[in-house]
Each structure stands twice: as structure tokens, then as C-alpha cells.
Amino acid sequence: MKRILFMITSVTMLIVLLSGCSTGEANGRIRYDHVAMPEETDPYYVIGFADYVFIGSTLSDGNAVTLPSGNKRLEYDISVNECLKGNLAKEIKAIYPAYYENDGTLVLMEGDALRDDGLPEKGKDYIFVGTAQPDGSILLESLYAKTEYNDDNYQKFTDYLANETSVDRERFHSSFEID
């Protein structure tokens, strides 16, 4: 229970920190925001926390969106090739944990041990990890949002799923979820 409360507090603090930012044009600079993720080096916990793990191809460059919380993020159109956890439609939209500041600086997330290595590239395949939000959207998990799809990573995620940690938390359903 302490972990869940810590995660919720951490996400809330991140939302407050990022709420003053807005989107500008890319200028090539990158800045990292720290995200408090106590289990960042435990992929079994992260996969257990997530609602969806899927292989997908990005169909678009990220579009700037403002979340109901006021935070800026990037939204991607994704073609779902295979669902490893959850059941999603063939084409979805997902919110990536990054944004552009007013001056065009790209803001990515970093933890104590992990750092985002950049935005998803249009047309590339990734293993995505996300959670359904109360409004039906899918928020990709900070630090585990996307992993390059290859045989080695596929095997790693198969192991993570087979041995995921059970995480008791309130779960929602995405509007992209199918029965």
C-alpha cells in the first residue's frame, strides 16, 4: 500500500511541476525532468502496474496535447501489431511522457537509474507499456514508455509478463480497449 501511495504522490508531484509548461517549436535542445519512480529498476513491478503492454508502430510524429490536469504531453497515433497484455484496437492514440517548452526545448523524463533516450520515431516498431486513465486515454509509463522492438527485447518482455508482480491499484479501461 505504501508503494501505491508513493507512486500516486510522485505522479501528482510530477503533474504539478509540469503544469506550467506549454508547447513551442523544437529547437534541438533537451532537458530532463526527474520522475520519482521507486521501482524504476524493477520491470516486473512496472509491468504488473501497467494495464497494457503491446508491440506497435508509430503512425505519426507526436502532437502536442494538454491533459485535463493542464500538463502538456505528446500524443502519438499507433498501429497495434500485437497485444502482450490487455486487448486494444488496431489503431490507438497514446500519450507519451514528454513535451516541448515554450522555447522549443524537448523535456524528457529521467529517474535515479534510468533515462528516456528520445521520442518514438514515426514508422518504427516499439514495445509500449501504458496505463488506462479515468478519461479513457492511455498514458505510456515514464521510463518504460517505449522500448525498441527486437527479438532480445521481446524475450525480456515475455519474461517480465510471465513473472510480473501483482499490483493492487484502481484500474480503468481505455476507450481503445476491445472485448
N, C-alpha and C positions, 0 to 999 in steps of 0.2 A: 504494500500500500504506500510505503514511503517513496518507492521508486516512481509510482504513478503520480503522486502529488508533486514530486520533484520535477518530473517531466512536464506536467501541466504548468507549474510555476515557471520553469525555464522557457517554455514556448510563449507564455504570456509576457515574460520579460523581453523576449526577442521581438514580439509584436509591438510592444511599447517603444523599444529602441528604434525600430524600423519605420514607425508610423509617420514620421516627419519627412520621409524621403519621397521624391517624385521622379518621374521618368524623363530623361533627356536623351540626346543622341549619343551614340557610342563614340568615345574619344580614344580608345585603346588602353586606358588606364584601368587597373584592377585594384580593388580594396577588399579586404576580408573582414567580415563581421564574425565575432565569436559566438558560437551557439553552445549552450550548456547541455551536453548530452552524456549523462553519466555512463551509459552503456555503449558509447561510440565504438569501442573495440570489441564488442560482443555482437557479431552479426546474428547469432541465434536469437538473442533478445529482440533486436531490431526487426527481424522477420516475424517473430511472434507478435510484436506490437503492430505491425502493418496489416492492412486489410487485403492488399493486392501486391503480387509480385508477378510481373509479366515481361515478355520479350516484345519489343515494339520498335517501329521505325518512325522517326520524326518526319512529319509531313510539312512542317513549317518552321520558320525561324520563330523565336519567342516573341509573342505580342505582349506589350505592357498591359497589365490589368491592375485594378485596385480592388482588394479584397473587402468584404463587409467590415472588417476591422479597421480599414483605412490604409493598411500596408500595401506597398507596391510589390508586385511579383511579375514573373514572365509566364505566360500560358502557351503551351505547345499543343498542336494537333498531332496525334499519334495514331498510327495504324498498329493495332494489337495483333501480333503474329501468333502468340501462344500465351495462355494464362497458366502460370505455375501455382498461384494462389488467388482465389476469387474467380469470378466469371464476368468478363467485361465484353462490351460490344466490340465490333471490329475496328471502329474508329471512335476515338475519345479525345477529350481535352484534359490536360493535366497541368497543374500549377507547379512551376519549378521554383525552388528556394533561392532566387537571385533577382536582382533588379538593377536598374540604372539610376544613378543620382542625377540631379538637375544638370550638372556639368558633363554628364556622359560617362562618368566613371562606373564601371561594372562592379557590383558588390556581390561577392560570393561568400559562402559560409565556410567556417573552419571551426574545429573543436580543439581539444587539447592534443589529440594524436592524429587526427585526420583533417584533410583539407580538400575542398572541391577543386577539381582540376580544370574546370571550364564548363561552358554551356553545351547542351546537346547540339550536334550538328545535323542540319537538315539532310534527310536521306540515309542516315546511319542507324544501325541497329544497336539497341541497348537493352539491358535488363533493368527495368524500372521497379522501384519499391514505393508504394504510396498508401495513404490512409484516406478513407472517405470522410468528408466533412459534413457538419449538420446541414449545410445548404445543398448537398448532393455533389459537390465538386470533389476532385481528387487532388490532394496535396502530396507531392512527392517528398519523401523523407530527407531531411537535411543530412548531408554526408553519405547517404546511401541512395540518393535520388536516382542516379543512373550509373550503370557500370557497363563498360564496353562489352558487347556480346561476342564471345568466342567460346570454344569448347571447354577451355580451362575454367572460365568464369561460370559457364553453365553448370559444370560439375560441382563447383563450390556452392552455388545457389541451390542445387538439388540437395546437397548435404545440409545446408542451413535449413531448408524446408523440412527435411526428414527429421531433423533434431531441434526444431525451433523451440524456444522457451515459451511456455504458456503465459500469456499476459492478460490479466483480468482488467479490462477497461471498458468504458462505454463505447460501443461501436455504432457506426452509422452506415447507411447504404448509399453508394454513389448513384446518381441518375444515369450513369453509364453501365451499371450492373444489370446483367440479364439472368433470367432463371434457367 
